[in-house]
Amino acid sequence: MADTLLDDVGALLREVAAQVVVPLFRRLDEGDISEKAPGEVVTVADRRAEELISAGLRRLRPGSLVVGEEGVADDPGLLRHLRDGGDVWLVDPVDGTANFAAGRRPFALMIALLTDGLPVASWVLDPLAGDLAVCRVGAGTHLDGTTVRVDDALPAIGALRGTAMTRFLPPDARRAAEAGGARIGELLPGQHCAGREYLDLLTGAQQFVLFWRTLPWDHAPGTLLVREAGGVARRFDGTDYHPADDAPGLLVAASDEIWTEVRSALLDR
């Protein structure tokens, strides 16, 4: 029997987006938005989408565990399961909630599957653009049904294009990154939606993206997509990213060479 997991989870994301998330976009009432932490909002769409996605994933893999962004907000102890044996799903029901709550795009729905503590599959859906990227370890990355590889050609250092999310960087690192941006080429401010940043890496719209905060549901899906498409996702010290590691700092690039050039330009002081 053919393994239909990639298609089944992709269909689940599209269904939840169509039933819950997109209908509430720009239709939220004041009571539909609340603050779960200082500066962090959550909406009824986040909570309802996570409920539906979680139920659907458990149907697809009975006995599996779901670690969702909103579930962790209520019970941070769920994060301990990211190195468990068996199947563990990481779910970001609405990535880019601040955009969504303000009636802005982009936003995304994201899932990663960890088996015995290792990421093995992932899905990122931008429902307004209609883009769905999926991958499985060893089988490459597909964007809207077509195999995709990142453009790993190394442009001249002044011709690179990418994003640096400098808001949360420590002051010294922020100043270094902003100063180094002049040597990169085009340094973008970011879209406040990690899922879209990863999709833009896959399409070639940018060659790198730098983050400070590395919450697992924000980055487990996208980093696996980029790796399976031929790119790299590493901590600032060069070690590979794993979603269970809570250290800050992540640089994702289309190739080793681009990673090295960007790290030198933005982070060396």
PAMIDREN-954562 format. One record per residue (C-alpha): residue number from 1; residue in one letter; y, x, z. Coordinates in Angstrom, 1 decimal. Layout:
+-----+---+--------+--------+--------+
:   k : r :     py :     px :     pz :
+-----+---+--------+--------+--------+
: NUM : A :      Y :      X :      Z :
...
+-----+---+--------+--------+--------+
***
This chain:
+-----+---+--------+--------+--------+
:   k : r :     py :     px :     pz :
+-----+---+--------+--------+--------+
:   1 : M :    0.0 :    0.0 :    0.0 :
:   2 : A :    3.4 :    1.4 :   -1.0 :
:   3 : D :    5.8 :    2.3 :    1.9 :
:   4 : T :    8.8 :    0.0 :    1.5 :
:   5 : L :   10.7 :    1.1 :    4.6 :
:   6 : L :   13.7 :    2.4 :    2.8 :
:   7 : D :   14.1 :   -0.8 :    0.8 :
:   8 : D :   13.3 :   -3.0 :    3.8 :
:   9 : V :   15.9 :   -1.5 :    6.1 :
:  10 : G :   18.5 :   -1.4 :    3.3 :
:  11 : A :   17.9 :   -5.1 :    2.7 :
:  12 : L :   18.3 :   -5.7 :    6.4 :
:  13 : L :   21.7 :   -3.9 :    6.4 :
:  14 : R :   22.9 :   -5.9 :    3.4 :
:  15 : E :   21.8 :   -9.1 :    5.0 :
:  16 : V :   23.6 :   -8.5 :    8.3 :
:  17 : A :   26.7 :   -7.3 :    6.5 :
:  18 : A :   26.8 :  -10.4 :    4.4 :
:  19 : Q :   26.0 :  -12.9 :    7.2 :
:  20 : V :   28.0 :  -11.4 :   10.1 :
:  21 : V :   30.3 :   -8.5 :    9.3 :
:  22 : V :   32.0 :   -9.2 :    6.1 :
:  23 : P :   32.7 :  -12.9 :    6.9 :
:  24 : L :   34.6 :  -11.8 :   10.0 :
:  25 : F :   36.7 :   -9.1 :    8.3 :
:  26 : R :   40.3 :  -10.1 :    8.6 :
:  27 : R :   39.2 :  -13.3 :   10.3 :
:  28 : L :   39.0 :  -12.1 :   13.9 :
:  29 : D :   40.8 :  -14.0 :   16.6 :
:  30 : E :   42.5 :  -12.3 :   19.5 :
:  31 : G :   39.5 :  -13.1 :   21.8 :
:  32 : D :   37.1 :  -11.5 :   19.3 :
:  33 : I :   38.4 :   -8.0 :   20.1 :
:  34 : S :   38.1 :   -6.2 :   23.5 :
:  35 : E :   38.4 :   -2.7 :   24.8 :
:  36 : K :   35.1 :   -1.2 :   26.0 :
:  37 : A :   36.8 :    2.2 :   27.0 :
:  38 : P :   40.3 :    3.5 :   26.9 :
:  39 : G :   41.3 :    3.6 :   23.3 :
:  40 : E :   37.9 :    2.2 :   22.1 :
:  41 : V :   37.7 :   -1.3 :   20.8 :
:  42 : V :   34.6 :   -3.5 :   20.1 :
:  43 : T :   34.5 :   -6.8 :   18.3 :
:  44 : V :   32.1 :   -9.7 :   18.1 :
:  45 : A :   31.0 :   -8.4 :   14.8 :
:  46 : D :   29.8 :   -5.2 :   16.4 :
:  47 : R :   27.8 :   -7.0 :   19.1 :
:  48 : R :   26.3 :   -9.6 :   16.8 :
:  49 : A :   25.4 :   -7.2 :   14.1 :
:  50 : E :   23.7 :   -4.8 :   16.5 :
:  51 : E :   21.6 :   -7.7 :   17.9 :
:  52 : L :   20.5 :   -8.8 :   14.4 :
:  53 : I :   19.8 :   -5.2 :   13.2 :
:  54 : S :   17.9 :   -4.4 :   16.3 :
:  55 : A :   15.7 :   -7.5 :   16.1 :
:  56 : G :   15.0 :   -6.7 :   12.4 :
:  57 : L :   14.1 :   -3.1 :   13.0 :
:  58 : R :   11.7 :   -4.1 :   15.8 :
:  59 : R :   10.0 :   -6.5 :   13.4 :
:  60 : L :    9.6 :   -3.7 :   10.8 :
:  61 : R :    8.3 :   -1.2 :   13.3 :
:  62 : P :    6.7 :   -3.0 :   16.3 :
:  63 : G :    6.8 :   -0.9 :   19.4 :
:  64 : S :    9.8 :    1.1 :   18.2 :
:  65 : L :   12.9 :    1.6 :   20.4 :
:  66 : V :   16.5 :    0.9 :   19.4 :
:  67 : V :   19.4 :    3.0 :   20.6 :
:  68 : G :   22.6 :    1.2 :   19.4 :
:  69 : E :   26.2 :    2.1 :   20.0 :
:  70 : E :   26.9 :   -1.1 :   21.9 :
:  71 : G :   23.7 :   -0.9 :   23.9 :
:  72 : V :   24.6 :    2.6 :   25.0 :
:  73 : A :   28.1 :    1.4 :   26.0 :
:  74 : D :   26.3 :   -1.0 :   28.5 :
:  75 : D :   23.5 :    1.5 :   29.5 :
:  76 : P :   24.3 :    5.2 :   28.7 :
:  77 : G :   20.8 :    6.1 :   29.9 :
:  78 : L :   19.4 :    4.9 :   26.6 :
:  79 : L :   20.5 :    8.3 :   25.1 :
:  80 : R :   17.6 :    9.9 :   26.9 :
:  81 : H :   15.2 :    8.4 :   24.3 :
:  82 : L :   16.6 :   10.5 :   21.4 :
:  83 : R :   13.9 :   13.2 :   22.1 :
:  84 : D :   11.1 :   10.7 :   22.9 :
:  85 : G :    7.9 :   10.5 :   21.0 :
:  86 : G :    7.3 :    7.7 :   18.6 :
:  87 : D :    9.9 :    5.9 :   16.6 :
:  88 : V :   13.5 :    5.6 :   17.8 :
:  89 : W :   16.3 :    3.9 :   15.8 :
:  90 : L :   19.9 :    4.9 :   16.1 :
:  91 : V :   22.2 :    2.1 :   15.1 :
:  92 : D :   26.0 :    2.0 :   14.4 :
:  93 : P :   26.5 :   -1.7 :   13.7 :
:  94 : V :   30.1 :   -1.3 :   12.5 :
:  95 : D :   31.3 :    2.3 :   12.0 :
:  96 : G :   35.0 :    2.3 :   11.8 :
:  97 : T :   35.6 :   -0.5 :   14.3 :
:  98 : A :   39.2 :    0.3 :   14.7 :
:  99 : N :   39.7 :   -0.1 :   11.0 :
: 100 : F :   37.7 :   -3.3 :   11.0 :
: 101 : A :   39.6 :   -4.8 :   14.0 :
: 102 : A :   42.9 :   -4.0 :   12.3 :
: 103 : G :   41.9 :   -5.5 :    9.0 :
: 104 : R :   41.7 :   -2.2 :    7.2 :
: 105 : R :   38.9 :   -0.6 :    5.2 :
: 106 : P :   36.7 :    1.4 :    5.2 :
: 107 : F :   33.9 :    0.5 :    7.6 :
: 108 : A :   30.2 :    0.9 :    7.4 :
: 109 : L :   26.8 :    0.0 :    8.8 :
: 110 : M :   24.5 :    2.9 :    9.7 :
: 111 : I :   21.0 :    3.5 :   10.8 :
: 112 : A :   18.9 :    6.7 :   11.4 :
: 113 : L :   15.2 :    6.8 :   12.3 :
: 114 : L :   13.9 :    9.5 :   14.6 :
: 115 : T :   10.2 :   10.1 :   14.9 :
: 116 : D :    9.0 :   12.3 :   17.7 :
: 117 : G :   12.6 :   13.4 :   18.2 :
: 118 : L :   13.3 :   14.4 :   14.6 :
: 119 : P :   15.5 :   12.5 :   12.1 :
: 120 : V :   13.2 :   11.3 :    9.3 :
: 121 : A :   15.2 :    8.6 :    7.4 :
: 122 : S :   18.7 :    7.2 :    7.3 :
: 123 : W :   20.8 :    4.5 :    5.7 :
: 124 : V :   24.6 :    4.1 :    5.3 :
: 125 : L :   26.1 :    1.0 :    3.8 :
: 126 : D :   29.8 :    0.5 :    2.9 :
: 127 : P :   29.6 :   -3.3 :    2.3 :
: 128 : L :   33.0 :   -3.7 :    0.7 :
: 129 : A :   32.5 :   -1.0 :   -1.8 :
: 130 : G :   28.8 :   -2.0 :   -2.2 :
: 131 : D :   27.6 :    1.6 :   -1.7 :
: 132 : L :   24.2 :    2.1 :    0.0 :
: 133 : A :   22.9 :    5.6 :    0.5 :
: 134 : V :   19.3 :    6.1 :    1.8 :
: 135 : C :   17.0 :    9.0 :    2.3 :
: 136 : R :   13.7 :   10.1 :    3.7 :
: 137 : V :   12.9 :   13.7 :    4.8 :
: 138 : G :   11.4 :   15.6 :    1.9 :
: 139 : A :   12.2 :   12.8 :   -0.6 :
: 140 : G :   15.8 :   13.4 :   -1.4 :
: 141 : T :   18.8 :   11.1 :   -1.1 :
: 142 : H :   19.5 :    8.0 :   -3.2 :
: 143 : L :   22.9 :    6.3 :   -3.7 :
: 144 : D :   22.6 :    2.8 :   -5.1 :
: 145 : G :   19.1 :    3.5 :   -6.3 :
: 146 : T :   20.0 :    6.8 :   -8.1 :
: 147 : T :   18.9 :   10.2 :   -6.9 :
: 148 : V :   22.0 :   12.2 :   -5.9 :
: 149 : R :   22.7 :   15.8 :   -5.2 :
: 150 : V :   25.9 :   17.2 :   -3.7 :
: 151 : D :   28.0 :   19.4 :   -6.0 :
: 152 : D :   27.4 :   22.8 :   -4.5 :
: 153 : A :   29.5 :   24.8 :   -6.9 :
: 154 : L :   31.9 :   27.0 :   -5.0 :
: 155 : P :   35.5 :   26.3 :   -6.1 :
: 156 : A :   38.2 :   28.8 :   -5.5 :
: 157 : I :   39.3 :   28.7 :   -1.9 :
: 158 : G :   42.6 :   27.1 :   -2.8 :
: 159 : A :   40.7 :   24.3 :   -4.7 :
: 160 : L :   38.5 :   22.9 :   -2.0 :
: 161 : R :   39.0 :   19.3 :   -0.9 :
: 162 : G :   37.8 :   17.9 :    2.3 :
: 163 : T :   38.6 :   16.2 :    5.7 :
: 164 : A :   39.4 :   17.6 :    9.1 :
: 165 : M :   39.4 :   15.1 :   11.9 :
: 166 : T :   41.8 :   17.2 :   14.0 :
: 167 : R :   42.9 :   14.5 :   16.5 :
: 168 : F :   40.3 :   15.3 :   19.1 :
: 169 : L :   40.2 :   19.1 :   18.6 :
: 170 : P :   41.4 :   21.3 :   21.5 :
: 171 : P :   45.0 :   22.3 :   21.0 :
: 172 : D :   44.3 :   25.9 :   19.9 :
: 173 : A :   41.6 :   24.8 :   17.4 :
: 174 : R :   43.8 :   22.0 :   16.1 :
: 175 : R :   46.6 :   24.4 :   15.3 :
: 176 : A :   44.2 :   26.8 :   13.7 :
: 177 : A :   42.7 :   24.1 :   11.5 :
: 178 : E :   46.1 :   22.7 :   10.5 :
: 179 : A :   47.4 :   26.2 :    9.6 :
: 180 : G :   44.2 :   27.0 :    7.7 :
: 181 : G :   44.5 :   23.8 :    5.7 :
: 182 : A :   47.2 :   25.4 :    3.6 :
: 183 : R :   44.5 :   27.9 :    2.4 :
: 184 : I :   41.9 :   25.4 :    1.7 :
: 185 : G :   43.5 :   23.4 :   -1.1 :
: 186 : E :   43.6 :   19.7 :   -0.1 :
: 187 : L :   43.0 :   18.9 :    3.6 :
: 188 : L :   42.7 :   15.2 :    4.1 :
: 189 : P :   43.5 :   13.4 :    7.4 :
: 190 : G :   40.3 :   11.3 :    7.5 :
: 191 : Q :   39.5 :    7.6 :    7.1 :
: 192 : H :   38.4 :    6.9 :   10.7 :
: 193 : C :   35.0 :    6.0 :    9.4 :
: 194 : A :   32.3 :    8.7 :    9.5 :
: 195 : G :   30.1 :    6.7 :    7.2 :
: 196 : R :   32.6 :    6.7 :    4.4 :
: 197 : E :   33.3 :   10.4 :    4.9 :
: 198 : Y :   29.6 :   11.1 :    4.3 :
: 199 : L :   29.4 :    8.9 :    1.3 :
: 200 : D :   32.4 :   10.7 :   -0.2 :
: 201 : L :   30.6 :   14.0 :    0.2 :
: 202 : L :   27.6 :   12.6 :   -1.7 :
: 203 : T :   29.8 :   11.3 :   -4.5 :
: 204 : G :   31.7 :   14.6 :   -4.8 :
: 205 : A :   35.0 :   13.0 :   -3.7 :
: 206 : Q :   35.2 :   15.9 :   -1.1 :
: 207 : Q :   33.2 :   19.0 :   -0.4 :
: 208 : F :   33.3 :   19.1 :    3.4 :
: 209 : V :   34.2 :   17.2 :    6.5 :
: 210 : L :   34.9 :   18.6 :   10.0 :
: 211 : F :   34.5 :   16.6 :   13.2 :
: 212 : W :   35.0 :   17.3 :   16.9 :
: 213 : R :   33.3 :   14.3 :   18.5 :
: 214 : T :   29.7 :   14.0 :   17.5 :
: 215 : L :   28.3 :   10.7 :   18.9 :
: 216 : P :   24.8 :   10.4 :   17.6 :
: 217 : W :   25.1 :    7.1 :   15.8 :
: 218 : D :   28.2 :    8.4 :   13.9 :
: 219 : H :   26.4 :   11.5 :   12.5 :
: 220 : A :   22.6 :   11.3 :   12.6 :
: 221 : P :   22.6 :    9.0 :    9.4 :
: 222 : G :   25.1 :   11.0 :    7.4 :
: 223 : T :   24.0 :   14.5 :    8.2 :
: 224 : L :   20.4 :   13.7 :    7.1 :
: 225 : L :   21.7 :   12.2 :    3.9 :
: 226 : V :   23.8 :   15.3 :    3.1 :
: 227 : R :   20.9 :   17.7 :    4.0 :
: 228 : E :   18.5 :   15.8 :    1.8 :
: 229 : A :   21.1 :   15.9 :   -1.0 :
: 230 : G :   21.3 :   19.7 :   -0.7 :
: 231 : G :   24.1 :   20.2 :    1.7 :
: 232 : V :   24.4 :   21.6 :    5.3 :
: 233 : A :   25.4 :   20.1 :    8.6 :
: 234 : R :   26.0 :   22.7 :   11.4 :
: 235 : R :   27.8 :   23.2 :   14.6 :
: 236 : F :   30.7 :   25.5 :   14.6 :
: 237 : D :   28.5 :   28.3 :   15.8 :
: 238 : G :   26.2 :   27.9 :   12.8 :
: 239 : T :   23.3 :   26.1 :   14.5 :
: 240 : D :   21.9 :   23.0 :   12.9 :
: 241 : Y :   23.1 :   19.7 :   14.1 :
: 242 : H :   20.7 :   17.5 :   16.1 :
: 243 : P :   21.7 :   14.0 :   17.4 :
: 244 : A :   20.4 :   14.6 :   20.9 :
: 245 : D :   22.7 :   17.6 :   21.4 :
: 246 : D :   26.0 :   16.4 :   22.9 :
: 247 : A :   28.0 :   19.5 :   22.2 :
: 248 : P :   31.3 :   18.9 :   20.3 :
: 249 : G :   32.1 :   20.3 :   16.9 :
: 250 : L :   30.4 :   19.6 :   13.5 :
: 251 : L :   31.1 :   21.0 :   10.0 :
: 252 : V :   29.3 :   19.4 :    7.1 :
: 253 : A :   29.5 :   20.9 :    3.6 :
: 254 : A :   28.0 :   20.7 :    0.2 :
: 255 : S :   26.6 :   24.2 :    0.4 :
: 256 : D :   26.2 :   27.3 :    2.6 :
: 257 : E :   29.0 :   29.0 :    0.8 :
: 258 : I :   31.4 :   26.2 :    1.2 :
: 259 : W :   30.5 :   25.9 :    4.9 :
: 260 : T :   31.3 :   29.5 :    5.4 :
: 261 : E :   34.6 :   29.5 :    3.5 :
: 262 : V :   35.8 :   26.4 :    5.3 :
: 263 : R :   34.7 :   27.6 :    8.7 :
: 264 : S :   36.6 :   30.9 :    8.2 :
: 265 : A :   39.7 :   29.1 :    7.0 :
: 266 : L :   39.9 :   26.4 :    9.6 :
: 267 : L :   38.3 :   27.8 :   12.7 :
: 268 : D :   38.7 :   31.5 :   12.8 :
: 269 : R :   41.8 :   32.6 :   14.7 :
+-----+---+--------+--------+--------+
***
